Amino acid sequence: MTIKETTMLPEFEYDIQGNFIKDAPLGSKSWFGCGGNADILFEPASLDDLSLFLREYPEQEPLTILGGMANCIIRDGGIRGIVIQLGKQFAEIEVEGNRILAGAGALNGSVASAAAKAGIGGLEFLSGIPGTVGGALSMNAGAYGSEVSDILIAALAMTREGRTMPYGPSDLQMGYRTCIPPEGTVFTGAVFEGKEEATETVRERLKTIKEQRRATQPITEKTGGSTFANPKPEELEKANLPEGTRAWQLVERVGGRGLSIGGAQMSEKHCNFMLNTGAAAASDLENLGDELIRRVREECGLELHWEIKRLGDSL
Ligand SMILES: Cc1cc2nc3c(=O)[nH]c(=O)nc-3n(C[C@H](O)[C@H](O)[C@H](O)COP(=O)(O)OP(=O)(O)OC[C@H]3O[C@@H](n4cnc5c(N)ncnc54)[C@H](O)[C@@H]3O)c2cc1C
């Protein structure tokens, strides 16, 4: 296979069944609803298809993996090279005892519902986290005191050589919103484990989570979840800030609640959530985040870190 220009479709030795879409709209389909296109979007038809593709795609060529785009800003200039997105062929969910095997394309909410239906407790926190299992693994997503690494038996991942490998949480160095798989790894699925519980009890908790989300987060807006990660204890100590200070409190302290740049605004409802109020460019969102990082650095002596991934090129 050769790729002469990144905007050209690659030529494959093998017959790849999945879809290749040139100049594919991406940002507009992200949760933020703004940003550029992918040079080429690849939607593999199956695990074998993905494996053939990865084996042939030159290592030096740019490759990006995306899930539900609930945690990313796609910059206005779009993403070079190939973007892989796993669709419904990767969204199967199977139950075995107290374990759930879910494809990386399955929605977190569907996994939580399947667990509840099967009488498995402990996976409810996933219900309030938009996006896919692949994204949840990659972010070690979490809420209400639980995170993916707590329920993870094994993440199934395909290497850049096209081989599927199981990884446990310690292999992936999973920590607070971090996961460090080998470079270029595509998560294809996960085995989660919960504990036996009555379906009704689990469903009650799902209901409570839904109500809490509605009350505290701007879930019906164009948003991306928490903009900044909560500071680590050592960062707070270094900046002489009280233990347990959350990112939203620092945003609030520097006048961030409701602050806007262009069409981007920090939510009034939850000031660590950033919104596209209608016509934001991805650069508005990024500039607003960078402005808050600057203010917190100058006024509080602490460096906030983006939790949201910013991908692609600026215009
Ligand atoms: C309203 C709202 C509320 C939210 N609340 C929470 C919350 O409570 N807790 C929380 O943790 N997050 C929260 N988020 C953020 C987001 O839902 C999570 O980070 C989620 O896990 C992102 O999944 P995704 O499929 O959308 O990933 P994407 O945004 O598409 O990608 C995120 C990262 O994962 C990587 N990735 C995606 N799929 C794969 C794959 N198959 N293989 C390898 N890498 C992959 C991408 O390269 C990227 O680096 C919220 C977001 C919104 C919009």
The ligand as an ORCA input file, in Angstrom:
! r2SCAN-3c Opt
* xyz 0 1
  C     -22.498     15.784     29.159
  C     -21.227     15.033     29.380
  C     -20.945     14.477     30.624
  C     -19.766     13.763     30.856
  N     -19.529     13.225     32.091
  C     -18.408     12.493     32.300
  C     -18.178     11.861     33.582
  O     -18.957     11.940     34.507
  N     -17.041     11.146     33.720
  C     -16.125     11.013     32.725
  O     -15.104     10.337     32.918
  N     -16.333     11.603     31.513
  C     -17.439     12.328     31.285
  N     -17.638     12.921     30.058
  C     -16.621     12.793     29.013
  C     -16.817     11.588     28.068
  O     -18.148     11.151     28.120
  C     -15.879     10.439     28.428
  O     -14.522     10.836     28.422
  C     -16.051      9.255     27.456
  O     -15.331      8.158     27.962
  C     -15.587      9.596     26.051
  O     -15.878      8.507     25.197
  P     -15.964      8.703     23.621
  O     -16.288      7.370     23.028
  O     -16.863      9.803     23.275
  O     -14.435      9.061     23.292
  P     -13.879     10.192     22.314
  O     -14.245     11.541     22.836
  O     -14.257      9.873     20.909
  O     -12.314      9.977     22.495
  C     -11.718     10.252     23.746
  C     -10.319      9.637     23.743
  O     -10.430      8.223     23.657
  C      -9.683      7.702     22.553
  N     -10.432      6.551     22.010
  C     -11.761      6.509     21.713
  N     -12.091      5.277     21.277
  C     -10.951      4.535     21.285
  C     -10.626      3.189     20.937
  N     -11.558      2.331     20.484
  N      -9.344      2.777     21.064
  C      -8.368      3.627     21.506
  N      -8.605      4.907     21.861
  C      -9.883      5.358     21.751
  C      -9.582      8.877     21.581
  O      -8.434      8.744     20.756
  C      -9.474     10.063     22.537
  O      -8.151     10.211     22.959
  C     -18.823     13.618     29.811
  C     -19.099     14.160     28.531
  C     -20.276     14.859     28.311
  C     -20.546     15.415     26.948
*
